[in-house]
Amino acid sequence: MDRLATTFTGLNFVNPFILASAPPTESKRKILRAFEAGWGGVVTKTIGLHPVENVAGPKTIYQRASDIKPYVSRMKRKDTVSHSSWNWELISDQPLDIWLPDLEEIKTTYPDRIVIASIMAGAGNNEEMENWRKLASACIDVGCDAIELNMSCPHMDRKDMGANIANDEEIIRSILKAVTGVVSVPIWVKLTPSTAKLVDAAGAAYESGASSISLCNTFPSLPLMDPETMKFEVEVDGLVTSGGLGGLAILHQALQRVSDISKAFPDRAISGIGGIRGFREAFNFIVHGAGNLQVCTAAMEEKGSGGVGVDLIKELKHDLNDYLERKEYSSIEEIRGLARERIVEHSKVRRKSGNYNGGYSLAS
Ligand SMILES: Cc1cc2nc3c(=O)[nH]c(=O)nc-3n(C[C@H](O)[C@H](O)[C@H](O)COP(=O)(O)O)c2cc1C
């Protein structure tokens, strides 16, 4: 029995683990290597039409934690464990016309793997809506299986792009309307965790034709400053800006957001992202309702595999299969969402005296 196979948003995955939109999926070479290693799919590094130039310094740092001071730092020290990635990398700097033949070749070489094109444009006028349409149609014409709309990039100055639009239900609806008007494949929408209106944003996306919400992108955050040198651990000419935190440090926060969406829309699909390093993290996303799992930082950190997680995917597949077999589950669908009803309001959790009513004054 093939316990790892899943159908998610109508697409057949050989296993539920896919590489998230990021450096592991930034080129044909890396994606082919990832598929050779066994990943079930990839979301490409986000493709856009506007020119991109990254900062003149490192784009990503890996922060590690240890018992010894300093506790969390990118500094190389003995006996540390991974804590997080921090990045301020923009979307792909490879133009669409280079991407298209590459995507076609990837799909022809690995027809059984799922290729989701991540795309991003602006909002608020017809020209930008046309950019979304153009990107989506071009990627689907060369064989991509689905589209992921990037509404969550945390480092855009433009107010009509990335995470800046994820609070605006009207914009979310208008982009989905534009894209669903030209392609008829599943549309995934990647949202930012950095909004108090996440459930409303997800609702607007589902209502407007999104097949799934991908969650989370990185959390807006700052790198640390070294008290001795007064330098940030990553900076250019002494300056830094808000970037994105990924990896283990965001796991619990990502799970909470997945749970919020899963409780609000129990019948809708969610692709879980944020801090997956092994089976246990993946398991947690599944029981909160995710039917697909995306991985970025842990793959990037793996040494010797060109940053695509060659050993990681083997381990993830092995450990998930082993668990499903031992527990006699036929697929992840049998455990998906199992934790949903056990996440309740604070006052619903038993008190010793039975007296607490949620902080409201007791009726006299
Ligand atoms: C260096 C870097 C670049 C990224 N670029 C993109 C991107 O272009 N588009 C996107 O949707 N997400 C991007 N992400 C976010 C990841 O896809 C993912 O959502 C995030 O890192 C959380 O997953 P993780 O904890 O497994 O790293 C990037 C992340 C990193 C670390």
The ligand as an ORCA input file, in Angstrom:
! r2SCAN-3c Opt
* xyz 0 1
  C      15.937     33.049      1.692
  C      14.447     32.887      1.603
  C      13.781     33.323      0.464
  C      12.398     33.188      0.370
  N      11.764     33.601     -0.773
  C      10.423     33.437     -0.902
  C       9.753     33.778     -2.118
  O      10.351     34.214     -3.097
  N       8.412     33.606     -2.164
  C       7.699     33.089     -1.123
  O       6.474     32.944     -1.230
  N       8.308     32.746      0.037
  C       9.652     32.901      0.162
  N      10.278     32.506      1.319
  C       9.474     31.964      2.443
  C       9.476     30.433      2.465
  O       8.869     29.918      1.300
  C       8.721     29.888      3.703
  O       7.389     30.347      3.651
  C       9.331     30.335      5.027
  O      10.747     30.300      4.979
  C       8.857     29.468      6.193
  O       9.224     28.119      6.016
  P      10.477     27.445      6.833
  O      10.233     27.670      8.279
  O      10.481     26.006      6.411
  O      11.702     28.178      6.361
  C      11.666     32.615      1.437
  C      12.360     32.166      2.575
  C      13.725     32.288      2.668
  C      14.441     31.777      3.907
*
